[in-house]
């Protein structure tokens, strides 16, 4: 056998394997090019915020109506729905001070009405923290005491 002949022989790859490999390589390059192009045109890379983020930051002109909507729902016995809109208002509105304290107190009362004193306490404390002159303090103290007593009874 001729050893020189074996060293110089290279294995041959059939065309049936070469063509799919070339096609997959071209598809991969095209996909990577598209991803790169999308990344480079992204507003985040250009120092701009996407429209979704801008919309999420700026309050809707309807946000101011959420407490009125929540009150109407509450008056009609739709307590859980009212909670959703009060909380949404507090999340989306820059309201502070007494107004925030009053709405947080109202949310606490609704949770208390639903029998969820753990969540009610969160909102009562939120209200307490946001009071500028402690206007609601005596009412809050009664609500907090009632919830604490209720939680103690549940744990016994």
N, CA, C and O atoms as a GROMACS GRO file, in nm:
protein
  624
    1UNK      N    1   0.083  -0.117   0.000
    1UNK     CA    2   0.000   0.000   0.000
    1UNK      C    3   0.088   0.124   0.000
    1UNK      O    4   0.195   0.123   0.062
    2UNK      N    5   0.046   0.228  -0.067
    2UNK     CA    6   0.124   0.351  -0.080
    2UNK      C    7   0.081   0.450   0.027
    2UNK      O    8  -0.030   0.502   0.023
    3UNK      N    9   0.173   0.476   0.126
    3UNK     CA   10   0.142   0.567   0.236
    3UNK      C   11   0.134   0.711   0.190
    3UNK      O   12   0.057   0.788   0.247
    4UNK      N   13   0.208   0.750   0.094
    4UNK     CA   14   0.203   0.888   0.044
    4UNK      C   15   0.066   0.920  -0.013
    4UNK      O   16   0.018   1.033  -0.002
    5UNK      N   17   0.006   0.825  -0.072
    5UNK     CA   18  -0.124   0.844  -0.133
    5UNK      C   19  -0.233   0.868  -0.027
    5UNK      O   20  -0.325   0.945  -0.051
    6UNK      N   21  -0.222   0.802   0.088
    6UNK     CA   22  -0.322   0.816   0.194
    6UNK      C   23  -0.317   0.953   0.258
    6UNK      O   24  -0.422   1.009   0.290
    7UNK      N   25  -0.197   1.009   0.278
    7UNK     CA   26  -0.183   1.139   0.344
    7UNK      C   27  -0.236   1.253   0.259
    7UNK      O   28  -0.285   1.352   0.314
    8UNK      N   29  -0.229   1.244   0.133
    8UNK     CA   30  -0.270   1.353   0.046
    8UNK      C   31  -0.418   1.346   0.010
    8UNK      O   32  -0.472   1.441  -0.045
    9UNK      N   33  -0.481   1.236   0.039
    9UNK     CA   34  -0.623   1.223   0.007
    9UNK      C   35  -0.707   1.299   0.110
    9UNK      O   36  -0.685   1.284   0.230
   10UNK      N   37  -0.799   1.378   0.064
   10UNK     CA   38  -0.891   1.446   0.154
   10UNK      C   39  -1.030   1.386   0.133
   10UNK      O   40  -1.067   1.348   0.022
   11UNK      N   41  -1.105   1.376   0.242
   11UNK     CA   42  -1.239   1.318   0.226
   11UNK      C   43  -1.326   1.412   0.145
   11UNK      O   44  -1.316   1.534   0.158
   12UNK      N   45  -1.407   1.356   0.064
   12UNK     CA   46  -1.495   1.435  -0.022
   12UNK      C   47  -1.632   1.448   0.043
   12UNK      O   48  -1.689   1.349   0.090
   13UNK      N   49  -1.685   1.572   0.046
   13UNK     CA   50  -1.817   1.597   0.101
   13UNK      C   51  -1.911   1.607  -0.016
   13UNK      O   52  -1.885   1.677  -0.114
   14UNK      N   53  -2.020   1.537  -0.005
   14UNK     CA   54  -2.113   1.534  -0.118
   14UNK      C   55  -2.190   1.665  -0.128
   14UNK      O   56  -2.204   1.738  -0.030
   15UNK      N   57  -2.239   1.693  -0.243
   15UNK     CA   58  -2.318   1.814  -0.269
   15UNK      C   59  -2.449   1.811  -0.192
   15UNK      O   60  -2.505   1.916  -0.161
   16UNK      N   61  -2.499   1.692  -0.160
   16UNK     CA   62  -2.624   1.680  -0.085
   16UNK      C   63  -2.610   1.739   0.055
   16UNK      O   64  -2.710   1.781   0.114
   17UNK      N   65  -2.490   1.742   0.110
   17UNK     CA   66  -2.467   1.800   0.242
   17UNK      C   67  -2.427   1.946   0.230
   17UNK      O   68  -2.464   2.027   0.315
   18UNK      N   69  -2.352   1.982   0.127
   18UNK     CA   70  -2.304   2.119   0.110
   18UNK      C   71  -2.417   2.219   0.089
   18UNK      O   72  -2.414   2.328   0.146
   19UNK      N   73  -2.514   2.185   0.010
   19UNK     CA   74  -2.622   2.278  -0.026
   19UNK      C   75  -2.705   2.318   0.098
   19UNK      O   76  -2.727   2.437   0.119
   20UNK      N   77  -2.753   2.222   0.180
   20UNK     CA   78  -2.829   2.264   0.299
   20UNK      C   79  -2.744   2.346   0.397
   20UNK      O   80  -2.795   2.438   0.461
   21UNK      N   81  -2.616   2.313   0.409
   21UNK     CA   82  -2.529   2.389   0.498
   21UNK      C   83  -2.515   2.532   0.448
   21UNK      O   84  -2.521   2.626   0.528
   22UNK      N   85  -2.496   2.551   0.319
   22UNK     CA   86  -2.487   2.686   0.262
   22UNK      C   87  -2.618   2.762   0.280
   22UNK      O   88  -2.615   2.881   0.313
   23UNK      N   89  -2.730   2.697   0.260
   23UNK     CA   90  -2.860   2.764   0.276
   23UNK      C   91  -2.881   2.806   0.421
   23UNK      O   92  -2.923   2.918   0.448
   24UNK      N   93  -2.851   2.717   0.514
   24UNK     CA   94  -2.867   2.749   0.656
   24UNK      C   95  -2.772   2.862   0.698
   24UNK      O   96  -2.810   2.947   0.779
   25UNK      N   97  -2.653   2.862   0.645
   25UNK     CA   98  -2.557   2.969   0.676
   25UNK      C   99  -2.610   3.103   0.627
   25UNK      O  100  -2.602   3.203   0.698
   26UNK      N  101  -2.662   3.106   0.505
   26UNK     CA  102  -2.716   3.231   0.450
   26UNK      C  103  -2.838   3.278   0.530
   26UNK      O  104  -2.853   3.397   0.555
   27UNK      N  105  -2.924   3.186   0.570
   27UNK     CA  106  -3.041   3.222   0.650
   27UNK      C  107  -2.999   3.278   0.786
   27UNK      O  108  -3.058   3.375   0.835
   28UNK      N  109  -2.900   3.217   0.847
   28UNK     CA  110  -2.849   3.264   0.976
   28UNK      C  111  -2.791   3.404   0.964
   28UNK      O  112  -2.818   3.490   1.048
   29UNK      N  113  -2.713   3.428   0.861
   29UNK     CA  114  -2.656   3.560   0.838
   29UNK      C  115  -2.764   3.665   0.814
   29UNK      O  116  -2.755   3.777   0.864
   30UNK      N  117  -2.867   3.628   0.737
   30UNK     CA  118  -2.977   3.721   0.711
   30UNK      C  119  -3.052   3.754   0.841
   30UNK      O  120  -3.086   3.870   0.864
   31UNK      N  121  -3.077   3.653   0.924
   31UNK     CA  122  -3.147   3.676   1.050
   31UNK      C  123  -3.064   3.763   1.143
   31UNK      O  124  -3.118   3.856   1.205
   32UNK      N  125  -2.936   3.737   1.154
   32UNK     CA  126  -2.849   3.818   1.238
   32UNK      C  127  -2.842   3.962   1.187
   32UNK      O  128  -2.839   4.057   1.265
   33UNK      N  129  -2.840   3.978   1.056
   33UNK     CA  130  -2.840   4.112   0.998
   33UNK      C  131  -2.967   4.187   1.032
   33UNK      O  132  -2.963   4.307   1.062
   34UNK      N  133  -3.081   4.118   1.027
   34UNK     CA  134  -3.208   4.181   1.060
   34UNK      C  135  -3.213   4.222   1.207
   34UNK      O  136  -3.259   4.330   1.241
   35UNK      N  137  -3.164   4.134   1.295
   35UNK     CA  138  -3.160   4.165   1.438
   35UNK      C  139  -3.068   4.284   1.464
   35UNK      O  140  -3.103   4.374   1.541
   36UNK      N  141  -2.953   4.285   1.402
   36UNK     CA  142  -2.858   4.396   1.419
   36UNK      C  143  -2.920   4.527   1.370
   36UNK      O  144  -2.908   4.630   1.436
   37UNK      N  145  -2.986   4.522   1.256
   37UNK     CA  146  -3.049   4.641   1.200
   37UNK      C  147  -3.158   4.693   1.294
   37UNK      O  148  -3.170   4.813   1.316
   38UNK      N  149  -3.237   4.602   1.349
   38UNK     CA  150  -3.344   4.640   1.442
   38UNK      C  151  -3.285   4.703   1.568
   38UNK      O  152  -3.336   4.803   1.619
   39UNK      N  153  -3.177   4.644   1.618
   39UNK     CA  154  -3.113   4.698   1.738
   39UNK      C  155  -3.057   4.838   1.712
   39UNK      O  156  -3.070   4.927   1.797
   40UNK      N  157  -2.996   4.858   1.599
   40UNK     CA  158  -2.935   4.987   1.570
   40UNK      C  159  -3.038   5.096   1.547
   40UNK      O  160  -3.009   5.214   1.568
   41UNK      N  161  -3.159   5.059   1.504
   41UNK     CA  162  -3.262   5.160   1.483
   41UNK      C  163  -3.352   5.175   1.606
   41UNK      O  164  -3.450   5.250   1.602
   42UNK      N  165  -3.320   5.106   1.713
   42UNK     CA  166  -3.399   5.112   1.836
   42UNK      C  167  -3.390   5.252   1.898
   42UNK      O  168  -3.283   5.311   1.902
   43UNK      N  169  -3.506   5.304   1.945
   43UNK     CA  170  -3.504   5.436   2.010
   43UNK      C  171  -3.420   5.437   2.137
   43UNK      O  172  -3.368   5.542   2.176
   44UNK      N  173  -3.406   5.322   2.202
   44UNK     CA  174  -3.327   5.316   2.325
   44UNK      C  175  -3.181   5.348   2.297
   44UNK      O  176  -3.115   5.413   2.378
   45UNK      N  177  -3.129   5.302   2.183
   45UNK     CA  178  -2.990   5.328   2.148
   45UNK      C  179  -2.970   5.473   2.104
   45UNK      O  180  -2.860   5.526   2.111
   46UNK      N  181  -3.077   5.534   2.058
   46UNK     CA  182  -3.067   5.673   2.014
   46UNK      C  183  -3.097   5.771   2.126
   46UNK      O  184  -3.102   5.892   2.104
   47UNK      N  185  -3.117   5.720   2.248
   47UNK     CA  186  -3.144   5.807   2.362
   47UNK      C  187  -3.289   5.849   2.372
   47UNK      O  188  -3.321   5.936   2.453
   48UNK      N  189  -3.376   5.791   2.292
   48UNK     CA  190  -3.518   5.825   2.297
   48UNK      C  191  -3.593   5.711   2.363
   48UNK      O  192  -3.549   5.596   2.361
   49UNK      N  193  -3.706   5.745   2.420
   49UNK     CA  194  -3.790   5.642   2.481
   49UNK      C  195  -3.894   5.598   2.380
   49UNK      O  196  -3.944   5.678   2.302
   50UNK      N  197  -3.927   5.468   2.381
   50UNK     CA  198  -4.034   5.421   2.293
   50UNK      C  199  -4.167   5.483   2.333
   50UNK      O  200  -4.186   5.525   2.447
   51UNK      N  201  -4.258   5.489   2.239
   51UNK     CA  202  -4.388   5.551   2.262
   51UNK      C  203  -4.462   5.484   2.378
   51UNK      O  204  -4.531   5.553   2.453
   52UNK      N  205  -4.448   5.353   2.393
   52UNK     CA  206  -4.516   5.283   2.502
   52UNK      C  207  -4.471   5.336   2.637
   52UNK      O  208  -4.553   5.354   2.727
   53UNK      N  209  -4.341   5.359   2.653
   53UNK     CA  210  -4.289   5.410   2.780
   53UNK      C  211  -4.336   5.552   2.806
   53UNK      O  212  -4.370   5.587   2.919
   54UNK      N  213  -4.339   5.634   2.703
   54UNK     CA  214  -4.383   5.772   2.718
   54UNK      C  215  -4.530   5.773   2.759
   54UNK      O  216  -4.570   5.850   2.847
   55UNK      N  217  -4.610   5.688   2.695
   55UNK     CA  218  -4.752   5.681   2.728
   55UNK      C  219  -4.772   5.632   2.870
   55UNK      O  220  -4.863   5.679   2.940
   56UNK      N  221  -4.690   5.539   2.915
   56UNK     CA  222  -4.704   5.486   3.050
   56UNK      C  223  -4.666   5.590   3.155
   56UNK      O  224  -4.722   5.590   3.265
   57UNK      N  225  -4.573   5.679   3.122
   57UNK     CA  226  -4.528   5.779   3.218
   57UNK      C  227  -4.626   5.895   3.231
   57UNK      O  228  -4.651   5.944   3.341
   58UNK      N  229  -4.681   5.939   3.119
   58UNK     CA  230  -4.769   6.054   3.126
   58UNK      C  231  -4.910   6.008   3.159
   58UNK      O  232  -4.964   5.918   3.095
   59UNK      N  233  -4.970   6.070   3.260
   59UNK     CA  234  -5.104   6.027   3.298
   59UNK      C  235  -5.206   6.061   3.190
   59UNK      O  236  -5.198   6.164   3.124
   60UNK      N  237  -5.300   5.972   3.175
   60UNK     CA  238  -5.407   5.992   3.079
   60UNK      C  239  -5.495   6.106   3.126
   60UNK      O  240  -5.507   6.130   3.247
   61UNK      N  241  -5.557   6.177   3.034
   61UNK     CA  242  -5.648   6.284   3.078
   61UNK      C  243  -5.768   6.229   3.156
   61UNK      O  244  -5.839   6.305   3.221
   62UNK      N  245  -5.790   6.099   3.148
   62UNK     CA  246  -5.903   6.036   3.215
   62UNK      C  247  -5.870   5.993   3.358
   62UNK      O  248  -5.960   5.954   3.433
   63UNK      N  249  -5.744   5.999   3.396
   63UNK     CA  250  -5.703   5.954   3.529
   63UNK      C  251  -5.779   6.029   3.638
   63UNK      O  252  -5.816   5.970   3.740
   64UNK      N  253  -5.802   6.156   3.619
   64UNK     CA  254  -5.873   6.236   3.718
   64UNK      C  255  -6.015   6.190   3.744
   64UNK      O  256  -6.074   6.224   3.847
   65UNK      N  257  -6.071   6.114   3.651
   65UNK     CA  258  -6.209   6.065   3.666
   65UNK      C  259  -6.216   5.933   3.743
   65UNK      O  260  -6.324   5.890   3.782
   66UNK      N  261  -6.102   5.869   3.765
   66UNK     CA  262  -6.103   5.738   3.828
   66UNK      C  263  -6.165   5.738   3.969
   66UNK      O  264  -6.240   5.646   4.001
   67UNK      N  265  -6.137   5.838   4.055
   67UNK     CA  266  -6.202   5.835   4.187
   67UNK      C  267  -6.354   5.847   4.178
   67UNK      O  268  -6.426   5.784   4.256
   68UNK      N  269  -6.403   5.927   4.084
   68UNK     CA  270  -6.549   5.940   4.068
   68UNK      C  271  -6.610   5.809   4.020
   68UNK      O  272  -6.716   5.767   4.066
   69UNK      N  273  -6.540   5.744   3.926
   69UNK     CA  274  -6.587   5.615   3.877
   69UNK      C  275  -6.588   5.513   3.990
   69UNK      O  276  -6.683   5.437   4.007
   70UNK      N  277  -6.480   5.512   4.068
   70UNK     CA  278  -6.470   5.418   4.180
   70UNK      C  279  -6.581   5.443   4.281
   70UNK      O  280  -6.640   5.348   4.333
   71UNK      N  281  -6.611   5.568   4.310
   71UNK     CA  282  -6.717   5.601   4.406
   71UNK      C  283  -6.852   5.551   4.356
   71UNK      O  284  -6.930   5.495   4.433
   72UNK      N  285  -6.880   5.571   4.228
   72UNK     CA  286  -7.007   5.523   4.171
   72UNK      C  287  -7.017   5.370   4.180
   72UNK      O  288  -7.122   5.316   4.213
   73UNK      N  289  -6.905   5.302   4.152
   73UNK     CA  290  -6.904   5.156   4.164
   73UNK      C  291  -6.928   5.115   4.309
   73UNK      O  292  -7.006   5.023   4.336
   74UNK      N  293  -6.862   5.183   4.400
   74UNK     CA  294  -6.876   5.153   4.543
   74UNK      C  295  -7.021   5.174   4.588
   74UNK      O  296  -7.077   5.090   4.657
   75UNK      N  297  -7.081   5.286   4.547
   75UNK     CA  298  -7.219   5.316   4.585
   75UNK      C  299  -7.317   5.214   4.530
   75UNK      O  300  -7.426   5.195   4.585
   76UNK      N  301  -7.280   5.147   4.422
   76UNK     CA  302  -7.366   5.046   4.362
   76UNK      C  303  -7.329   4.904   4.403
   76UNK      O  304  -7.372   4.806   4.341
   77UNK      N  305  -7.250   4.894   4.509
   77UNK     CA  306  -7.219   4.763   4.566
   77UNK      C  307  -7.109   4.686   4.496
   77UNK      O  308  -7.086   4.570   4.528
   78UNK      N  309  -7.041   4.748   4.403
   78UNK     CA  310  -6.933   4.681   4.330
   78UNK      C  311  -6.799   4.715   4.396
   78UNK      O  312  -6.718   4.789   4.341
   79UNK      N  313  -6.780   4.660   4.514
   79UNK     CA  314  -6.666   4.696   4.599
   79UNK      C  315  -6.533   4.657   4.534
   79UNK      O  316  -6.441   4.738   4.531
   80UNK      N  317  -6.522   4.536   4.482
   80UNK     CA  318  -6.395   4.492   4.422
   80UNK      C  319  -6.358   4.576   4.301
   80UNK      O  320  -6.242   4.609   4.281
   81UNK      N  321  -6.458   4.610   4.220
   81UNK     CA  322  -6.432   4.694   4.103
   81UNK      C  323  -6.390   4.834   4.146
   81UNK      O  324  -6.301   4.895   4.086
   82UNK      N  325  -6.455   4.886   4.251
   82UNK     CA  326  -6.419   5.019   4.302
   82UNK      C  327  -6.274   5.019   4.350
   82UNK      O  328  -6.200   5.114   4.324
   83UNK      N  329  -6.233   4.912   4.418
   83UNK     CA  330  -6.094   4.901   4.464
   83UNK      C  331  -5.997   4.913   4.348
   83UNK      O  332  -5.895   4.982   4.357
   84UNK      N  333  -6.027   4.847   4.239
   84UNK     CA  334  -5.939   4.849   4.121
   84UNK      C  335  -5.916   4.992   4.075
   84UNK      O  336  -5.803   5.031   4.046
   85UNK      N  337  -6.024   5.071   4.067
   85UNK     CA  338  -6.010   5.206   4.014
   85UNK      C  339  -5.950   5.304   4.114
   85UNK      O  340  -5.880   5.398   4.073
   86UNK      N  341  -5.975   5.285   4.242
   86UNK     CA  342  -5.906   5.370   4.341
   86UNK      C  343  -5.756   5.344   4.337
   86UNK      O  344  -5.676   5.438   4.335
   87UNK      N  345  -5.718   5.219   4.335
   87UNK     CA  346  -5.576   5.184   4.333
   87UNK      C  347  -5.512   5.232   4.203
   87UNK      O  348  -5.400   5.284   4.204
   88UNK      N  349  -5.580   5.213   4.092
   88UNK     CA  350  -5.526   5.260   3.964
   88UNK      C  351  -5.504   5.411   3.966
   88UNK      O  352  -5.405   5.460   3.913
   89UNK      N  353  -5.596   5.483   4.029
   89UNK     CA  354  -5.581   5.628   4.040
   89UNK      C  355  -5.455   5.662   4.120
   89UNK      O  356  -5.377   5.749   4.080
   90UNK      N  357  -5.436   5.594   4.232
   90UNK     CA  358  -5.318   5.623   4.314
   90UNK      C  359  -5.189   5.587   4.242
   90UNK      O  360  -5.086   5.652   4.262
   91UNK      N  361  -5.193   5.484   4.158
   91UNK     CA  362  -5.073   5.444   4.083
   91UNK      C  363  -5.041   5.541   3.970
   91UNK      O  364  -4.924   5.568   3.943
   92UNK      N  365  -5.144   5.593   3.904
   92UNK     CA  366  -5.121   5.672   3.784
   92UNK      C  367  -5.124   5.823   3.806
   92UNK      O  368  -5.086   5.899   3.717
   93UNK      N  369  -5.168   5.866   3.921
   93UNK     CA  370  -5.182   6.008   3.947
   93UNK      C  371  -5.071   6.057   4.039
   93UNK      O  372  -5.027   5.983   4.127
   94UNK      N  373  -5.025   6.179   4.020
   94UNK     CA  374  -4.921   6.233   4.108
   94UNK      C  375  -4.978   6.291   4.238
   94UNK      O  376  -4.908   6.363   4.308
   95UNK      N  377  -5.102   6.259   4.270
   95UNK     CA  378  -5.168   6.315   4.388
   95UNK      C  379  -5.091   6.280   4.515
   95UNK      O  380  -5.042   6.168   4.531
   96UNK      N  381  -5.080   6.378   4.605
   96UNK     CA  382  -5.006   6.361   4.731
   96UNK      C  383  -5.088   6.418   4.845
   96UNK      O  384  -5.197   6.471   4.825
   97UNK      N  385  -5.034   6.406   4.964
   97UNK     CA  386  -5.093   6.471   5.082
   97UNK      C  387  -5.228   6.417   5.121
   97UNK      O  388  -5.253   6.296   5.115
   98UNK      N  389  -5.316   6.508   5.161
   98UNK     CA  390  -5.445   6.471   5.217
   98UNK      C  391  -5.531   6.392   5.118
   98UNK      O  392  -5.596   6.295   5.156
   99UNK      N  393  -5.532   6.432   4.991
   99UNK     CA  394  -5.614   6.361   4.893
   99UNK      C  395  -5.567   6.215   4.881
   99UNK      O  396  -5.649   6.123   4.877
  100UNK      N  397  -5.436   6.196   4.876
  100UNK     CA  398  -5.382   6.059   4.868
  100UNK      C  399  -5.417   5.982   4.995
  100UNK      O  400  -5.453   5.865   4.990
  101UNK      N  401  -5.406   6.049   5.110
  101UNK     CA  402  -5.437   5.985   5.237
  101UNK      C  403  -5.584   5.945   5.243
  101UNK      O  404  -5.617   5.836   5.290
  102UNK      N  405  -5.672   6.032   5.196
  102UNK     CA  406  -5.816   6.002   5.200
  102UNK      C  407  -5.852   5.884   5.109
  102UNK      O  408  -5.932   5.799   5.146
  103UNK      N  409  -5.793   5.881   4.991
  103UNK     CA  410  -5.824   5.771   4.900
  103UNK      C  411  -5.764   5.640   4.951
  103UNK      O  412  -5.828   5.535   4.942
  104UNK      N  413  -5.643   5.646   5.004
  104UNK     CA  414  -5.582   5.525   5.061
  104UNK      C  415  -5.667   5.475   5.178
  104UNK      O  416  -5.684   5.355   5.196
  105UNK      N  417  -5.719   5.567   5.258
  105UNK     CA  418  -5.807   5.531   5.370
  105UNK      C  419  -5.933   5.462   5.317
  105UNK      O  420  -5.977   5.360   5.371
  106UNK      N  421  -5.989   5.518   5.212
  106UNK     CA  422  -6.110   5.460   5.152
  106UNK      C  423  -6.081   5.318   5.101
  106UNK      O  424  -6.163   5.228   5.118
  107UNK      N  425  -5.965   5.300   5.038
  107UNK     CA  426  -5.926   5.166   4.990
  107UNK      C  427  -5.916   5.071   5.109
  107UNK      O  428  -5.961   4.957   5.102
  108UNK      N  429  -5.855   5.117   5.218
  108UNK     CA  430  -5.846   5.036   5.338
  108UNK      C  431  -5.982   4.996   5.392
  108UNK      O  432  -6.003   4.882   5.432
  109UNK      N  433  -6.076   5.092   5.392
  109UNK     CA  434  -6.212   5.062   5.438
  109UNK      C  435  -6.280   4.956   5.352
  109UNK      O  436  -6.351   4.869   5.402
  110UNK      N  437  -6.256   4.965   5.220
  110UNK     CA  438  -6.317   4.866   5.131
  110UNK      C  439  -6.259   4.727   5.154
  110UNK      O  440  -6.332   4.628   5.155
  111UNK      N  441  -6.127   4.720   5.173
  111UNK     CA  442  -6.067   4.590   5.204
  111UNK      C  443  -6.119   4.537   5.337
  111UNK      O  444  -6.143   4.417   5.352
  112UNK      N  445  -6.136   4.627   5.433
  112UNK     CA  446  -6.190   4.586   5.563
  112UNK      C  447  -6.333   4.534   5.546
  112UNK      O  448  -6.371   4.435   5.608
  113UNK      N  449  -6.410   4.600   5.463
  113UNK     CA  450  -6.547   4.558   5.435
  113UNK      C  451  -6.551   4.419   5.372
  113UNK      O  452  -6.642   4.341   5.396
  114UNK      N  453  -6.448   4.389   5.289
  114UNK     CA  454  -6.439   4.258   5.225
  114UNK      C  455  -6.382   4.151   5.320
  114UNK      O  456  -6.375   4.034   5.284
  115UNK      N  457  -6.342   4.194   5.440
  115UNK     CA  458  -6.287   4.099   5.537
  115UNK      C  459  -6.139   4.071   5.518
  115UNK      O  460  -6.088   3.974   5.574
  116UNK      N  461  -6.070   4.154   5.442
  116UNK     CA  462  -5.927   4.136   5.419
  116UNK      C  463  -5.851   4.240   5.501
  116UNK      O  464  -5.804   4.341   5.448
  117UNK      N  465  -5.839   4.213   5.632
  117UNK     CA  466  -5.775   4.311   5.721
  117UNK      C  467  -5.626   4.325   5.696
  117UNK      O  468  -5.570   4.432   5.721
  118UNK      N  469  -5.561   4.221   5.648
  118UNK     CA  470  -5.417   4.234   5.618
  118UNK      C  471  -5.394   4.341   5.513
  118UNK      O  472  -5.307   4.427   5.528
  119UNK      N  473  -5.471   4.336   5.407
  119UNK     CA  474  -5.457   4.435   5.300
  119UNK      C  475  -5.509   4.571   5.346
  119UNK      O  476  -5.454   4.674   5.308
  120UNK      N  477  -5.615   4.571   5.427
  120UNK     CA  478  -5.670   4.697   5.478
  120UNK      C  479  -5.563   4.771   5.560
  120UNK      O  480  -5.550   4.893   5.549
  121UNK      N  481  -5.489   4.698   5.641
  121UNK     CA  482  -5.384   4.761   5.722
  121UNK      C  483  -5.278   4.827   5.636
  121UNK      O  484  -5.229   4.935   5.669
  122UNK      N  485  -5.242   4.763   5.526
  122UNK     CA  486  -5.144   4.823   5.434
  122UNK      C  487  -5.193   4.961   5.390
  122UNK      O  488  -5.117   5.058   5.390
  123UNK      N  489  -5.320   4.970   5.354
  123UNK     CA  490  -5.373   5.096   5.304
  123UNK      C  491  -5.397   5.197   5.416
  123UNK      O  492  -5.381   5.317   5.395
  124UNK      N  493  -5.433   5.150   5.534
  124UNK     CA  494  -5.446   5.242   5.647
  124UNK      C  495  -5.311   5.304   5.681
  124UNK      O  496  -5.301   5.424   5.708
  125UNK      N  497  -5.207   5.222   5.680
  125UNK     CA  498  -5.073   5.274   5.707
  125UNK      C  499  -5.027   5.368   5.596
  125UNK      O  500  -4.960   5.468   5.622
  126UNK      N  501  -5.062   5.335   5.472
  126UNK     CA  502  -5.031   5.423   5.358
  126UNK      C  503  -5.099   5.559   5.380
  126UNK      O  504  -5.040   5.664   5.356
  127UNK      N  505  -5.222   5.554   5.424
  127UNK     CA  506  -5.296   5.677   5.450
  127UNK      C  507  -5.229   5.756   5.561
  127UNK      O  508  -5.212   5.878   5.551
  128UNK      N  509  -5.192   5.687   5.667
  128UNK     CA  510  -5.127   5.752   5.782
  128UNK      C  511  -4.998   5.822   5.742
  128UNK      O  512  -4.970   5.933   5.788
  129UNK      N  513  -4.920   5.760   5.657
  129UNK     CA  514  -4.793   5.816   5.612
  129UNK      C  515  -4.813   5.940   5.526
  129UNK      O  516  -4.731   6.032   5.528
  130UNK      N  517  -4.923   5.944   5.451
  130UNK     CA  518  -4.945   6.054   5.356
  130UNK      C  519  -5.026   6.170   5.411
  130UNK      O  520  -5.056   6.264   5.338
  131UNK      N  521  -5.062   6.166   5.538
  131UNK     CA  522  -5.138   6.277   5.595
  131UNK      C  523  -5.046   6.393   5.629
  131UNK      O  524  -4.949   6.375   5.703
  132UNK      N  525  -5.072   6.509   5.577
  132UNK     CA  526  -4.984   6.621   5.609
  132UNK      C  527  -5.001   6.670   5.753
  132UNK      O  528  -4.903   6.706   5.818
  133UNK      N  529  -5.122   6.672   5.804
  133UNK     CA  530  -5.147   6.726   5.939
  133UNK      C  531  -5.222   6.628   6.027
  133UNK      O  532  -5.283   6.667   6.126
  134UNK      N  533  -5.218   6.501   5.993
  134UNK     CA  534  -5.283   6.395   6.071
  134UNK      C  535  -5.434   6.417   6.087
  134UNK      O  536  -5.490   6.390   6.194
  135UNK      N  537  -5.499   6.466   5.982
  135UNK     CA  538  -5.643   6.491   5.986
  135UNK      C  539  -5.724   6.365   6.012
  135UNK      O  540  -5.828   6.371   6.078
  136UNK      N  541  -5.680   6.252   5.960
  136UNK     CA  542  -5.756   6.128   5.971
  136UNK      C  543  -5.712   6.040   6.087
  136UNK      O  544  -5.761   5.928   6.102
  137UNK      N  545  -5.621   6.087   6.168
  137UNK     CA  546  -5.554   6.000   6.264
  137UNK      C  547  -5.650   5.928   6.359
  137UNK      O  548  -5.635   5.807   6.381
  138UNK      N  549  -5.748   5.997   6.415
  138UNK     CA  550  -5.837   5.930   6.510
  138UNK      C  551  -5.920   5.823   6.441
  138UNK      O  552  -5.941   5.714   6.496
  139UNK      N  553  -5.968   5.852   6.321
  139UNK     CA  554  -6.044   5.752   6.245
  139UNK      C  555  -5.954   5.636   6.207
  139UNK      O  556  -5.993   5.520   6.218
  140UNK      N  557  -5.834   5.668   6.162
  140UNK     CA  558  -5.740   5.562   6.125
  140UNK      C  559  -5.705   5.474   6.244
  140UNK      O  560  -5.696   5.351   6.230
  141UNK      N  561  -5.685   5.534   6.359
  141UNK     CA  562  -5.652   5.456   6.478
  141UNK      C  563  -5.762   5.354   6.508
  141UNK      O  564  -5.734   5.239   6.542
  142UNK      N  565  -5.889   5.396   6.495
  142UNK     CA  566  -6.001   5.305   6.518
  142UNK      C  567  -5.999   5.191   6.415
  142UNK      O  568  -6.018   5.074   6.450
  143UNK      N  569  -5.977   5.227   6.288
  143UNK     CA  570  -5.974   5.125   6.182
  143UNK      C  571  -5.858   5.028   6.201
  143UNK      O  572  -5.873   4.907   6.185
  144UNK      N  573  -5.742   5.082   6.235
  144UNK     CA  574  -5.624   4.998   6.256
  144UNK      C  575  -5.646   4.906   6.375
  144UNK      O  576  -5.613   4.787   6.368
  145UNK      N  577  -5.701   4.959   6.484
  145UNK     CA  578  -5.727   4.877   6.602
  145UNK      C  579  -5.826   4.764   6.570
  145UNK      O  580  -5.807   4.650   6.613
  146UNK      N  581  -5.931   4.798   6.494
  146UNK     CA  582  -6.031   4.696   6.459
  146UNK      C  583  -5.969   4.586   6.374
  146UNK      O  584  -5.997   4.468   6.396
  147UNK      N  585  -5.885   4.622   6.279
  147UNK     CA  586  -5.820   4.522   6.194
  147UNK      C  587  -5.720   4.438   6.273
  147UNK      O  588  -5.712   4.316   6.256
  148UNK      N  589  -5.646   4.503   6.360
  148UNK     CA  590  -5.548   4.429   6.441
  148UNK      C  591  -5.621   4.329   6.531
  148UNK      O  592  -5.576   4.215   6.545
  149UNK      N  593  -5.732   4.370   6.591
  149UNK     CA  594  -5.810   4.279   6.676
  149UNK      C  595  -5.865   4.164   6.593
  149UNK      O  596  -5.863   4.049   6.637
  150UNK      N  597  -5.912   4.194   6.474
  150UNK     CA  598  -5.964   4.090   6.387
  150UNK      C  599  -5.855   3.989   6.350
  150UNK      O  600  -5.879   3.868   6.349
  151UNK      N  601  -5.737   4.040   6.318
  151UNK     CA  602  -5.627   3.950   6.283
  151UNK      C  603  -5.582   3.865   6.403
  151UNK      O  604  -5.547   3.748   6.387
  152UNK      N  605  -5.584   3.924   6.522
  152UNK     CA  606  -5.548   3.848   6.641
  152UNK      C  607  -5.648   3.735   6.665
  152UNK      O  608  -5.609   3.625   6.703
  153UNK      N  609  -5.777   3.762   6.643
  153UNK     CA  610  -5.880   3.660   6.662
  153UNK      C  611  -5.866   3.548   6.561
  153UNK      O  612  -5.890   3.432   6.594
  154UNK      N  613  -5.827   3.581   6.440
  154UNK     CA  614  -5.809   3.480   6.336
  154UNK      C  615  -5.692   3.389   6.370
  154UNK      O  616  -5.698   3.268   6.345
  155UNK      N  617  -5.587   3.446   6.425
  155UNK     CA  618  -5.466   3.369   6.454
  155UNK      C  619  -5.479   3.281   6.579
  155UNK      O  620  -5.399   3.189   6.598
  156UNK      N  621  -5.578   3.307   6.664
  156UNK     CA  622  -5.597   3.227   6.787
  156UNK      C  623  -5.652   3.091   6.757
  156UNK      O  624  -5.674   3.012   6.848
   0.00000   0.00000   0.00000
